């Protein structure tokens, strides 16, 4: 029985790509150095999958920054401001689009289908000219083929391309009428997608088009575009087996019907972890002779697969699809999980036995494929069953006191008694801020010396007194700098923190931490999500000591900095043995206690960062209202419901599309919201200008911290 991996992490087990990228950007290494490290990593990944027994190994899933940006370069859709010469796109143009440069800003960045992965949004409109400007997909297929030939493995990869319809389902560029339909560009980009003939000539037998937009609410116009696009490509792909891959949710019935009716498509990939309703559609009817790529191994979490349950699912599908027509796969790309559990030498042994990172998930896929074909590895299955039993019956998983406290929080009155206009008046009288006050989001750059101090303290190489002294000196520098710049509401700079989620997770009970569990967020930026494996509680105050210290250094308001419960939840690997909402309640209770402690310490402005506002949001609108009621009305609001009117609560959000959730943001009842504004071309700010009555304060972010470019005074003023 065949096996398949949708995609694989591309930073490397030791973040090799991150470090060589940043060295290249800093001018400390050459393009050849960057390309060499990238090629070595690609080869090692392909060989790893081949050694594990995977039949359908993906290629072109590696990227120097982002796969959507790679598609934009393939299509030659380069905005004019980058001065592209029309030739094969090189690093200068590519990274200017991703990061900006000294003279022009970067392209917009936003989150990919409710994940913490950020993609570069294409700038599309009626006047964009397309041309075949990057041969990356073909080159990497040839590279893989040559690599396997030298190893005498005889394996060809499956090139992976962002599908034409999903590529066009973003939004028009700045200056383009909002009513402009990007799907009207489909006939302009399809001729370039016909480059797949080069893959066929190079020896490819399968090609994978990722079309995740098929899981969204699509009207008949969008579905007709799918039929039109793949009908137009049908003659081009003749001789190739085409796989259309979907992921992150169920495929709606009409989309399923449209997809499975496509004539030139040989296989269909479905997420059967987050898309369990798709199983009903498959059982009700699946096209004869086609392949079902069954995504039963979770690509977005780190818990070991329940092999027996997955095998039973596969066997039931086999009766409907036909023996030999099922390909065992991951639910989505493994890009969204950590790389290799083997690198975790310090992790608790029992907890480690419950986990599977990308390398282990590859083995799970192969084990299931072999078992489905009658070659079950009994030792592997026995070990898997023992781990699941250990987790299920472990006494460390449940804390009755936490469960009772969270239940009590659910039943409490959860809104502030006074409306926001009255609160703002009381806060102004207390704080005495100017008409247009200034502040920063919180964290200041962390120097190598600062990281060294934290590292040495963690390793017990320096005393607590020495550590506190070093951090205090850094806070004092940051406070003085802000006063010199005449910032109105100060922050302490967070020198004691490693990561906005990991820092809090380290002080909450119920979290485990990895050494090398890095996951790409965007470009070279990686995060190391903590693992929530048991009930969550707050043993003691987490931020009060440092915030109070900073407050004592200035007469200006000092802002307390907290990460919100939904972001802690969504930026962690969350236990899957209880509803996510229950875990979110537990985190909200801990943050609520921290808010109250900060207020008692005299911190009158408290920022709660919920950068992951949309992550976890159901992808279909029909399911979103109940999600917001549950996660925001019932958890986020409860974190600050007990503070005095004079305490100002800031809610911070960034890099998400808020157009369709603006009323839920209002319902969060914060005194001030601070939003990313510079990189989104003011799209987020415009939400609150047109058609939305919003009485609270708004703080638009006017300087893109992820770009080396410094905006002009005029831009900020505009």
C-alpha positions in Angstrom: 0.0 0.0 0.0 1.3 3.5 -1.0 2.3 6.2 1.4 2.6 10.0 1.0 3.7 13.1 2.8 2.0 16.4 2.0 5.0 18.5 2.9 7.9 18.7 5.4 9.6 21.3 7.6 12.2 23.3 5.8 14.2 25.1 8.5 16.2 21.9 9.3 16.5 20.0 12.6 19.0 22.5 13.9 17.5 25.5 12.1 20.3 25.4 9.6 18.3 27.5 7.1 17.5 30.2 9.6 21.1 30.8 10.5 22.4 30.8 6.9 19.6 33.1 5.8 20.3 35.6 8.5 24.0 35.4 7.8 23.3 36.1 4.1 21.0 39.0 4.9 23.7 40.5 7.1 26.3 40.2 4.3 28.3 37.6 6.2 27.9 34.8 3.8 27.4 34.4 0.0 24.5 33.3 -2.1 26.5 30.1 -2.8 26.8 29.4 0.9 23.0 29.7 1.2 22.3 27.5 -1.8 24.8 24.9 -0.6 23.1 24.5 2.9 19.7 24.5 1.3 20.6 21.8 -1.2 22.1 19.6 1.6 19.0 19.9 3.7 16.7 19.1 0.8 18.7 16.0 -0.1 18.7 14.8 3.6 14.9 15.2 3.8 14.3 13.3 0.6 16.6 10.5 1.7 15.1 10.3 5.1 11.6 9.8 3.6 13.0 7.2 1.2 14.7 5.3 4.0 11.4 5.3 5.9 9.6 3.7 3.0 7.5 6.6 1.7 6.5 6.1 -1.9 5.2 9.6 -2.8 7.9 12.0 -1.6 7.2 15.7 -2.1 9.6 18.1 -3.8 9.4 21.9 -4.2 8.1 22.2 -0.6 11.4 23.8 0.4 11.3 27.6 0.4 13.8 30.3 1.2 10.9 32.3 2.6 7.4 31.2 1.7 5.7 28.9 -0.8 3.1 31.5 -1.9 5.9 34.0 -2.6 7.6 31.2 -4.6 4.4 30.9 -6.6 4.3 34.7 -7.1 7.9 34.6 -8.5 7.0 31.6 -10.7 4.2 33.7 -12.2 6.4 36.8 -12.5 3.9 38.9 -10.5 6.5 41.3 -9.2 5.2 44.7 -8.1 6.8 47.6 -10.1 8.4 49.2 -7.1 11.0 46.4 -6.9 12.5 47.3 -10.3 12.6 43.7 -11.6 14.4 43.3 -14.9 12.1 40.6 -16.3 14.7 37.8 -16.1 14.7 34.7 -13.8 14.0 36.1 -10.3 17.0 36.1 -8.1 17.6 36.6 -4.4 17.7 40.4 -4.5 14.2 40.8 -5.9 12.9 37.8 -4.0 14.0 39.0 -0.5 13.0 42.6 -1.3 9.5 41.4 -1.9 9.6 39.4 1.4 11.4 41.9 3.6 11.5 45.2 1.9 14.8 47.1 1.4 16.2 50.5 2.1 14.0 52.2 -0.4 10.7 50.3 -0.7 8.5 48.4 1.7 7.9 44.7 1.8 4.7 43.0 0.5 1.9 42.4 3.0 2.2 39.3 5.2 -0.8 37.5 6.8 -1.6 34.1 8.3 -2.2 31.0 6.3 -5.6 29.4 6.9 -5.8 29.9 10.6 -2.3 28.7 11.4 0.7 30.6 12.9 2.5 30.3 9.5 2.6 33.7 7.6 2.6 34.0 3.9 3.4 36.9 1.6 0.2 38.2 0.0 0.3 38.6 -3.8 -0.4 42.1 -5.0 -2.9 41.4 -7.8 -5.1 43.6 -10.0 -6.3 43.9 -13.6 -3.0 45.4 -14.9 -0.6 42.7 -13.5 1.5 41.1 -16.2 2.4 37.4 -15.7 5.4 35.6 -17.0 7.2 32.3 -16.2 10.0 33.8 -14.1 11.1 31.0 -11.7 12.0 27.4 -12.7 12.3 26.4 -9.0 9.8 23.5 -9.2 11.5 21.9 -12.2 15.0 22.5 -10.9 14.2 20.9 -7.5 12.5 17.9 -9.1 15.6 17.4 -11.3 17.8 17.9 -8.2 15.9 15.2 -6.3 16.0 12.8 -9.2 19.8 13.3 -9.6 20.2 12.8 -5.9 18.3 9.6 -5.8 20.1 8.4 -9.0 23.4 8.8 -7.3 22.1 6.9 -4.3 20.7 4.2 -6.7 17.3 4.5 -5.0 15.2 4.7 -8.1 12.7 7.1 -6.6 11.0 10.1 -8.2 9.4 12.9 -6.1 6.0 14.5 -6.4 6.4 18.2 -7.3 4.1 20.3 -5.1 2.6 23.6 -6.5 0.1 26.0 -5.0 -2.9 25.5 -7.2 -4.1 28.3 -9.5 -7.5 28.9 -7.8 -6.1 29.0 -4.3 -3.4 31.4 -5.4 -6.1 33.8 -6.6 -8.4 33.7 -3.6 -6.7 36.4 -1.6 -7.7 40.0 -2.1 -7.0 42.8 -4.6 -3.9 44.9 -4.1 -3.9 48.4 -2.7 -5.5 50.9 -5.1 -7.5 48.2 -6.9 -11.3 48.3 -6.6 -12.4 46.0 -3.9 -15.1 44.7 -6.3 -12.4 43.4 -8.7 -12.5 39.6 -8.9 -9.1 38.0 -8.8 -10.6 34.9 -10.4 -10.9 37.0 -13.6 -7.1 36.6 -13.8 -7.3 32.8 -14.1 -6.9 32.7 -17.8 -3.8 34.9 -17.5 -2.0 32.6 -15.2 -3.0 29.2 -16.6 -0.6 29.4 -19.5 2.2 29.7 -17.0 0.9 26.7 -15.1 1.4 24.7 -18.2 5.1 24.7 -17.3 4.2 21.3 -15.9 5.1 19.9 -19.3 8.7 20.5 -18.3 8.1 18.3 -15.2 6.6 15.6 -17.4 9.6 15.8 -19.8 11.9 15.6 -16.7 10.3 12.3 -15.7 7.6 13.2 -13.2 4.7 10.8 -13.0 2.7 12.6 -10.3 2.2 16.3 -9.6 0.4 17.8 -6.5 -1.6 20.9 -6.6 -2.4 22.3 -3.2 -5.9 23.8 -3.2 -6.8 24.4 0.4 -9.4 27.0 -0.5 -11.7 24.1 -1.3 -12.5 23.8 2.4 -13.9 27.3 2.6 -17.4 28.6 1.9 -17.2 28.9 -1.9 -20.1 30.0 -4.1 -20.9 28.6 -7.5 -18.7 31.2 -9.2 -15.6 30.0 -7.3 -16.4 26.3 -7.9 -16.9 27.0 -11.6 -13.4 28.5 -11.6 -12.0 25.1 -10.3 -13.8 23.2 -13.0 -12.6 25.7 -15.7 -9.0 25.8 -14.5 -8.4 22.1 -14.4 -10.4 21.5 -17.6 -8.0 24.0 -19.3 -5.0 22.1 -17.8 -6.3 18.7 -18.7 -4.5 18.3 -22.0 -1.3 19.7 -20.5 -1.2 17.3 -17.6 -2.1 14.3 -19.9 0.4 11.6 -19.0 0.8 12.9 -15.5 -1.2 11.7 -12.5 -2.6 14.8 -10.8 -3.3 15.0 -7.1 -5.4 17.8 -5.7 -4.6 18.2 -2.0 -6.9 19.9 0.5 -6.3 20.4 4.2 -7.2 22.1 7.5 -11.0 21.3 7.5 -13.8 19.4 5.9 -14.5 19.8 2.3 -18.2 21.0 1.9 -20.5 18.8 -0.1 -20.7 21.0 -3.2 -16.9 21.4 -3.3 -16.5 17.7 -2.9 -18.8 17.1 -5.8 -17.0 19.6 -8.0 -13.6 18.2 -7.0 -14.3 14.6 -7.5 -16.0 15.3 -10.9 -12.7 16.7 -12.4 -11.7 14.4 -15.3 -8.0 15.0 -15.5 -7.4 14.4 -11.8 -6.2 11.0 -10.5 -6.2 11.5 -6.8 -7.8 13.6 -4.1 -6.2 14.4 -0.7 -8.3 15.1 2.3 -7.6 16.1 5.9 -9.3 13.3 7.9 -8.1 14.7 11.3 -9.8 18.1 11.2 -12.1 17.1 8.4 -13.9 14.1 9.8 -17.1 15.0 8.0 -15.4 14.4 4.7 -15.4 10.7 5.7 -19.2 10.7 5.3 -18.9 12.2 1.8 -16.3 9.5 0.8 -18.5 6.8 2.2 -21.5 8.1 0.3 -19.6 8.0 -3.0 -16.1 8.1 -4.4 -15.2 8.1 -8.1 -14.2 4.6 -9.4 -10.6 4.1 -10.2 -9.4 7.2 -8.5 -6.9 7.4 -5.6 -7.8 8.6 -2.1 -4.9 10.2 -0.3 -6.2 9.7 3.3 -4.7 12.3 5.7 -5.0 10.3 8.9 -1.7 11.4 10.6 -2.0 14.8 12.1 0.3 17.4 10.6 -0.5 20.2 13.0 0.1 18.6 16.4 2.8 16.6 18.1 0.8 13.7 19.7 1.5 10.2 18.6 -1.1 8.8 16.2 -3.5 6.2 17.6 -2.5 3.6 15.0 -5.3 1.1 15.7 -8.0 3.8 15.3 -6.4 5.1 12.1 -6.0 1.6 10.7 -9.7 0.9 11.3 -10.6 4.1 9.5 -8.4 3.2 6.5 -9.9 -0.3 6.4 -13.4 1.1 6.4 -12.4 3.4 3.5 -10.9 0.6 1.6 -14.3 -1.0 1.3 -15.6 2.1 -0.4 -12.6 3.3 -2.4 -11.2 -0.1 -3.5 -8.2 -2.1 -2.4 -5.0 -0.5 -3.7 -6.6 2.9 -4.3 -5.9 4.3 -0.8 -2.7 6.2 -0.2 -1.9 6.8 3.5 -0.9 10.4 4.1 -0.6 13.2 6.5 -3.5 15.6 7.2 -1.5 18.5 5.9 2.1 19.6 5.4 4.3 18.7 8.4 5.6 22.3 8.1 3.4 23.0 11.1 5.0 20.6 13.5 8.5 20.2 15.1 11.1 18.3 13.1 12.5 15.4 15.1 11.8 14.0 18.6 15.2 12.3 18.6 16.8 15.6 19.4 14.8 16.0 22.6 17.3 14.4 25.1 16.0 16.4 28.1 12.3 15.8 27.7 10.5 13.8 30.4 10.6 10.1 29.2 6.9 9.5 29.8 5.8 12.6 28.0 8.2 11.9 25.2 6.6 8.5 24.6 3.3 10.3 24.0 4.7 12.4 21.1 5.6 12.3 17.4 7.3 15.1 15.5 7.7 15.2 11.7 10.3 12.5 11.5 8.2 10.2 13.7 5.0 11.0 11.7 6.7 9.9 8.5 7.3 6.5 10.2 3.7 6.4 11.4 2.5 6.9 7.8 4.6 4.1 6.5 3.6 1.8 9.4 0.0 2.3 8.6 0.5 1.8 4.9 2.3 -1.5 5.6 -0.3 -2.6 8.0 -3.1 -1.9 5.5 -1.3 -4.1 3.0 -1.0 -7.0 5.6 2.5 -6.3 6.7 1.8 -5.0 10.2 4.8 -4.2 12.4 3.5 -5.7 15.7 6.4 -4.3 17.8 5.7 -0.8 16.4 2.0 -1.1 17.1 2.5 -2.5 20.6 4.8 0.4 21.5 2.2 2.8 20.2 -0.6 1.2 22.2 1.5 1.2 25.4 2.2 4.9 25.0 -1.5 5.7 24.6 -2.4 3.6 27.6 0.3 5.4 29.7 -1.2 8.8 28.8 -4.8 7.8 29.3 -4.2 6.5 32.8 -1.4 8.8 34.0 -2.3 10.5 37.3 -0.5 13.7 36.3 -3.0 14.6 33.6 -5.9 15.9 35.6 -6.0 18.4 38.5 -9.4 18.5 40.1 -8.8 21.9 41.8 -8.1 23.5 38.4 -11.1 21.9 36.8 -13.4 23.3 39.6 -11.9 26.8 39.4 -12.3 26.9 35.6 -15.9 25.7 35.9 -16.5 28.5 38.4 -15.0 31.1 36.0 -17.3 29.9 33.3 -20.3 30.6 35.4 -19.2 34.1 36.6 -20.3 37.5 35.4 -17.7 38.3 32.8 -18.1 41.9 31.7 -16.9 45.1 33.1 -19.9 47.0 34.7 -19.1 50.4 33.1 -19.2 51.2 29.4 -16.0 52.0 27.6 -16.6 55.8 27.1 -17.0 56.3 30.9 -14.0 54.1 31.5 -11.8 56.1 29.1 -12.9 59.4 30.9 -11.9 57.9 34.2 -8.6 56.7 32.8 -7.8 60.0 31.2 -8.3 61.7 34.6 -6.0 59.2 36.2 -3.3 58.9 33.6 -3.3 62.5 32.1 -2.2 61.4 28.7 -2.1 63.7 25.6 -4.7 63.7 22.9 -2.6 61.3 20.7 -0.5 59.3 23.2 2.4 57.1 22.0 3.5 53.7 23.1 5.3 50.6 21.8 4.0 47.1 21.6 6.4 45.8 24.2 9.5 43.9 23.4 12.8 45.6 22.6 15.6 44.0 20.6 17.5 41.3 22.6 21.3 41.5 22.4 23.6 38.5 22.4 24.8 39.6 25.9 21.2 39.6 27.1 20.6 36.1 25.7 23.9 35.0 27.3 22.8 36.3 30.7 19.5 34.4 30.5 21.3 31.2 29.3 23.8 31.4 32.1 21.2 31.9 34.8 19.2 29.0 33.5 22.3 26.9 33.6 23.0 28.1 37.1 26.3 29.6 36.1 25.4 33.0 37.6 23.5 33.8 40.8 20.0 35.1 41.0 21.3 38.4 42.3 23.6 38.8 39.3 20.8 37.9 36.9 18.4 40.4 38.5 21.1 43.1 38.4 21.7 42.5 34.7 18.1 42.6 33.8 17.5 45.7 35.9 20.2 47.5 34.0 18.6 46.6 30.7 15.2 47.7 31.9 16.7 51.0 33.1 18.3 51.6 29.6 15.0 51.0 27.9 13.0 53.2 30.3 15.5 56.1 29.8 15.5 55.7 26.0 11.7 55.9 25.9 11.7 59.0 28.1 14.3 60.6 25.8 12.0 59.8 22.9 9.1 61.3 24.8 7.0 58.1 24.7 3.9 58.6 26.8 3.1 55.0 28.0 6.3 53.1 28.6 7.1 49.4 28.5 9.9 47.6 30.3 11.2 46.0 27.1 10.8 42.4 28.3 14.5 41.5 28.6 13.7 38.6 30.9 11.6 36.9 28.3 12.5 34.4 25.6 9.2 34.1 23.8 5.8 35.6 24.4 4.2 32.2 24.9 7.1 30.1 26.2 7.9 32.7 28.9 4.4 32.3 30.4 4.3 28.6 29.9 7.5 28.2 31.9 5.8 29.8 34.9 2.4 28.0 34.5 2.0 24.4 35.6 0.8 22.0 32.9 3.5 22.8 30.2 6.4 20.9 28.9 9.2 22.3 26.9 11.5 21.1 24.1 15.0 22.0 23.2 14.7 21.7 19.4 11.0 21.8 18.8 11.2 24.7 16.4 8.4 25.5 13.9 8.6 28.1 11.1 6.4 31.2 11.6 7.6 33.2 8.6 10.9 33.6 6.8 13.7 32.8 9.2 11.5 33.4 12.2 10.9 30.2 14.2 8.9 29.6 17.4 9.2 26.8 19.9 5.7 26.0 21.0 5.4 24.6 24.5 3.4 21.5 25.0 0.2 21.6 27.1 -0.1 18.1 28.4 -2.1 18.4 31.6 -4.4 20.9 33.4 -3.0 24.4 33.5 -2.7 26.6 36.6 -0.7 29.6 37.9 1.4 28.8 41.0 2.5 32.4 41.5 2.6 35.9 39.9 4.6 35.8 36.7 5.3 39.5 35.6 4.6 41.7 38.7 8.2 41.7 39.9 9.7 43.1 36.7 6.8 45.5 35.9 6.9 46.9 39.4 10.7 47.4 39.1 10.2 49.3 35.8 7.4 51.4 37.3 9.7 52.5 40.0 12.1 54.0 37.4 9.7 56.5 35.9 6.9 58.9 36.7 5.2 58.0 33.4 2.6 55.2 33.1 4.3 51.8 32.8 2.4 49.2 30.8 2.1 45.6 32.1 2.6 43.1 29.3 0.7 39.8 29.1 0.0 37.2 26.5 -3.7 36.4 26.1 -5.2 33.0 26.7 -6.2 32.3 23.1 -2.7 33.1 21.8 -1.1 30.9 24.5 -3.5 28.2 23.5 -3.0 28.5 19.7 0.7 29.0 19.9 1.2 25.8 21.9 0.9 22.2 21.1 -2.4 21.5 22.9 -3.5 18.3 24.6 -6.0 16.5 22.4 -7.6 14.4 25.2 -10.1 17.2 26.3 -11.9 20.0 24.4 -9.5 22.9 23.5 -12.1 25.3 25.1 -11.6 23.6 28.5 -7.9 24.2 28.3 -8.5 27.8 27.2 -10.7 28.4 30.3 -7.8 27.2 32.5 -5.4 29.6 30.8 -7.9 32.5 31.1 -8.2 31.9 34.8 -4.4 32.2 35.2 -4.2 35.4 33.2 -7.1 36.9 35.1 -5.2 36.3 38.4 -2.1 38.0 36.9 -4.1 41.0 35.7 -5.5 41.5 39.2 -2.0 41.2 40.7 -0.6 43.8 38.3 -3.4 46.2 39.2 -2.8 45.7 42.9 0.9 46.6 42.2 -0.2 49.9 40.8 0.2 49.0 37.1 -2.6 51.1 35.5 -2.2 50.1 31.9 -2.2 46.4 31.0 -1.7 45.1 27.5 -3.0 41.6 26.7 -1.5 40.3 23.4 -3.8 38.1 21.4 -1.8 38.0 18.2 -3.4 34.6 17.4 -6.8 36.1 17.4 -8.0 34.2 14.3 -6.0 31.0 14.7 -8.2 28.2 15.6 -11.1 30.0 14.0 -13.2 27.6 12.0 -12.6 28.3 8.3 -16.3 28.3 7.4 -18.3 31.3 8.4 -21.3 29.3 9.5 -19.2 27.9 12.4 -17.4 31.2 13.4 -20.1 32.9 15.5 -20.2 30.2 18.1 -16.4 30.1 18.2 -16.2 33.8 19.1 -18.9 33.5 21.7 -17.0 30.6 23.3 -13.4 31.7 23.0 -13.7 35.5 23.3 -16.9 36.3 25.2 -16.2 33.4 27.6 -12.4 33.5 27.9 -10.7 36.7 26.8 -13.2 39.0 28.4 -13.0 37.1 31.6 -9.3 37.9 31.9 -10.0 41.6 32.7 -13.6 41.7 33.9 -12.7 42.5 37.5 -10.4 45.5 37.1 -11.3 49.1 38.1 -12.5 51.6 35.6 -9.3 53.6 36.0 -7.2 50.6 34.8 -6.8 50.7 31.0 -6.8 47.4 29.2 -5.1 47.3 25.8 -5.8 44.4 23.4 -3.1 43.9 20.8 -3.6 42.0 17.5 -1.6 41.7 14.3 -1.2 40.1 10.9 -4.7 38.9 10.5 -7.8 39.8 8.5 -10.3 41.5 10.8 -12.8 42.6 8.3 -15.3 39.9 9.1 -14.7 39.8 12.9 -14.8 43.5 13.8 -18.0 43.1 15.8 -16.4 40.3 17.9 -13.4 42.6 18.5 -15.8 45.3 19.8 -17.4 42.7 22.0 -14.0 42.0 23.6 -14.6 45.3 25.5 -11.0 46.5 25.6 -10.3 50.1 26.3 -7.8 50.4 23.5 -6.9 48.0 20.6 -3.5 48.2 19.0 -3.3 46.7 15.5 -0.7 46.1 12.8 -1.2 48.8 10.2 2.0 49.5 8.3 2.3 46.3 6.3 -1.3 45.8 5.6 -1.7 49.1 3.7 -4.1 50.3 6.4 -6.6 47.6 5.6 -7.0 46.8 9.2 -7.5 50.4 10.3 -10.0 51.0 7.5 -12.3 48.3 9.0 -13.0 50.8 11.9 -13.4 53.7 9.6 -16.2 52.4 7.5 -19.5 50.9 8.7 -18.3 50.1 12.2 -19.1 52.2 15.3 -16.2 51.8 17.7 -16.0 53.9 20.8 -12.8 52.6 22.3 -9.2 53.8 21.5 -7.3 52.5 18.5 -3.5 52.4 18.3 -2.4 51.8 14.7 1.1 50.3 14.3 3.0 52.6 12.0 6.4 51.0 11.7 6.9 47.5 10.4 9.4 45.9 12.8 9.9 42.9 10.4 11.4 45.1 7.7 14.8 46.8 7.7 13.2 49.9 6.1 12.5 52.9 8.3 9.3 54.8 7.3 9.4 58.5 6.7 7.7 61.0 9.0 5.3 61.8 6.2 4.2 58.2 5.9 3.6 57.9 9.6 1.6 61.1 9.6 -0.5 60.0 6.7 
